[in-house]
Amino acid sequence: MPSSLYSDRGSHYFVTLKAGEAVDKSRLTQVGRALERLGIEHIPAYSPEARGRSERMFSTLQDRLPRELALAGIADIEAANRFIA
């Protein structure tokens, strides 16, 4: 399990009371609550470069991983978890 997650500041990730200002880490979204329960630090991206890094990471998860699983003939969650481990 990762120790931290670096993401953009989308409303599904963070509460931002005013556009362009810092996120409110005391008011958690559903994603924030889940990460907190798992003990994963959630790091908001503030610079354009940081947002680009988070987008590339999501692209990797959304594009490459499913292709690798398909190439390995994996079609269920249990087999995928064994493959990733």
Secondary structure, DSSP 8 states (H G I E B T S, - for coil): --SEEEE---TTTB--SSTTS---TTSB-HHHHHHHHHT-EEEE--SHHHHHHHHHHHHIIIIIHHHHHHHTT--SHHHHHHHH-
